[in-house]
Structures are given as C-alpha cells and as structure tokens.
C-alpha cells in the first residue's frame, strides 16, 4: 500500500515559499517541498474529494472545489478557512482570472 496521497489537483504558488499545493482524495490540502516531502496544510474540505485548487495571483490565498458542492477560500499563512459558497452542483476545477476579480469553475457534468 502506498503512503502517497490520491492527488486530484495541483497548483504552483508563484512568488512564495510554497512550491506546490495539492488537493487530495481525502479532502486535504498538502504542500510538497523541493525534496518531495508532503506536509498537511488543511484537513477537511467537507465530504468527498478536493478536485480543483488554484492560488490567488497576488495574495497568499487559495480556492478549492470538490465533491461537497462548495467553493472554499483558504489563507495560506494562517492555514485558516476564509469563507465558502455553496455551488448548485459538484465541481471539478477552479481557476482565478489573472485580475483575481473572477473565478472560473468547471463542473462534473461538463458545464
């Protein structure tokens, strides 16, 4: 049995000390350092898996989506949730617009 997490999404936080952020099948957000060592940043997205994750273009924040039909915003410095919004269905990906004014969300049904 492997000790590696079931990876569902990846994002590189540019301009920070956090090289790679990972969303897992166990609703965790992990950080992977340059040596490939995983550290749990956040546990508990809700029910199910975290599928989409993106870093804010200028702040130490990320957004995630997954099986719990929620969009969640997280603070990377304090490892704290900043807010959540209910989605009408299950999402699989999320991305910030470069201006950070908009988010694009892709749903399980292809919408």
Secondary structure, DSSP 8 states (H G I E B T S, - for coil): ---S--EEEEE--TTSS--EEEEETTSEEEEE-TT--EEEEEE--SSS-EEEEEE-SSSSEEEEEETTSEEEEEETTTTEEEEEEE-SS-EEEEEE-TTSS-EEEEETT--
